[in-house]
């Protein structure tokens, strides 16, 4: 009897635990009864919010689904404009689950699988909008309008997945690498040509300024040389006149002073050797009687 009671107690405990489930904060849950979504009297799926709930034990399965706002930030994709020009577009999508039954049935309740399907739908909408506009329209004036139209199209196409698209944003628009390289090369060639033109103009102006300065310097040097020669000639003339006047006043004294200067310069060095005749006129003022 005791064993039977113990078995009944264990069965009751197991039944109680298997009939209770918990939904964490930020999630919602649906219950599958015999692999079918449990619905209410209005044929709507029963969605359980956060908290403690009851279910049929053993035959029910609980599928918890994240009810928070999600961000789909996929890899950049290539789009073609109305001009048949390629663009690399990087975008992101804000979404959340609003129909948990449809989300489970169409997307298997798998977030990654749902984002794969959603990304395809959003890219199809963006591809349609980019295909009707030029690059100038996309970049300059109609970017907001493009995102609004993409949001409307993505919301309509994602409704069948049980997903509500809250926002579609284009983060960045770039040209493909091969196109960017050719554009950069052309810009570099244009800038190089402009730089060469400016450099040649600067060199021409520099040569003109240098020639003008050289001409002015040559003229100034010639004038200075002419003035120096004129001043030097005038000085020599004045010196000759002074020497002439001094010689005419006292020729003997002038000759004596010039001889003393000659002696001073001649005997200045101790190692100097000079071979002259004692009767030379060079020593006339060094002879005693005649000098007196």
Residue pairs with C-beta under 8 A, 6 or more apart in sequence:
14 57
15 57
18 57
18 58
19 54
19 55
19 56
19 57
20 52
20 53
20 54
20 55
21 29
21 52
21 53
21 54
21 55
21 62
22 51
22 52
22 53
23 29
23 48
23 49
23 50
23 51
23 53
23 64
24 50
24 64
25 50
26 50
26 66
26 67
26 68
27 50
27 64
27 65
27 66
27 67
28 47
28 48
28 49
28 50
28 64
28 65
28 67
28 97
28 100
29 47
29 48
29 53
29 62
29 63
29 64
29 65
30 37
30 38
30 45
30 46
30 47
30 48
30 62
30 63
30 65
30 100
30 101
30 104
31 37
31 38
31 46
31 48
31 55
31 60
31 61
31 62
31 63
32 38
32 60
32 61
32 62
32 63
33 56
33 59
33 60
34 59
35 61
37 45
37 46
37 101
37 104
37 105
38 45
38 46
38 60
39 45
39 46
39 101
40 46
44 101
45 99
45 100
45 101
47 100
47 101
55 62
63 104
63 109
65 97
65 100
65 103
65 104
65 109
66 97
66 111
67 96
67 97
68 96
69 94
69 95
69 96
69 166
70 94
70 95
70 96
70 111
70 115
71 92
71 93
71 94
72 92
72 93
72 94
72 95
72 115
72 118
72 119
72 122
73 92
73 93
74 91
74 92
74 115
74 119
76 88
76 89
76 90
76 172
76 174
77 88
77 89
77 123
77 126
78 86
78 87
78 88
78 89
78 176
79 86
79 87
79 88
79 89
79 126
79 127
79 130
79 131
80 86
80 87
80 127
80 130
80 131
81 87
81 130
81 131
81 133
81 134
81 135
81 138
82 131
82 132
82 133
82 134
83 134
83 135
85 135
85 179
86 175
86 176
86 179
87 130
87 135
87 138
87 173
87 174
87 175
87 176
88 173
88 174
88 175
88 176
89 126
89 130
89 170
89 172
89 173
90 170
90 171
90 172
90 173
90 174
91 122
91 126
91 168
91 169
91 170
91 171
92 168
92 169
92 171
93 118
93 119
93 122
93 154
93 165
93 167
93 168
93 169
94 165
94 166
94 167
94 168
95 118
95 158
95 163
95 164
95 165
95 166
96 163
96 164
96 166
97 103
97 162
97 163
97 164
98 162
98 163
98 164
99 159
99 162
99 163
100 162
101 162
102 160
102 161
102 162
103 109
103 114
103 161
103 162
103 163
104 162
105 162
106 117
106 160
106 161
106 162
107 113
107 114
107 117
107 161
107 162
107 163
114 161
114 163
117 161
118 154
118 158
118 161
118 163
118 165
121 154
121 157
121 158
122 150
122 154
122 158
122 165
122 168
124 153
124 157
125 149
125 150
125 153
125 154
125 157
125 168
126 146
126 150
126 168
126 170
128 153
129 146
129 149
129 150
129 153
130 138
130 146
133 142
133 146
138 146
138 173
139 173
143 170
146 170
147 168
147 169
147 170
150 168
151 165
151 167
151 168
154 165
154 168
155 164
155 165
158 164
158 165
174 180
175 183
246 254
247 254
256 285
259 282
259 284
259 285
260 285
262 282
263 286
266 272
266 274
276 282
276 283
284 290
284 291
285 291
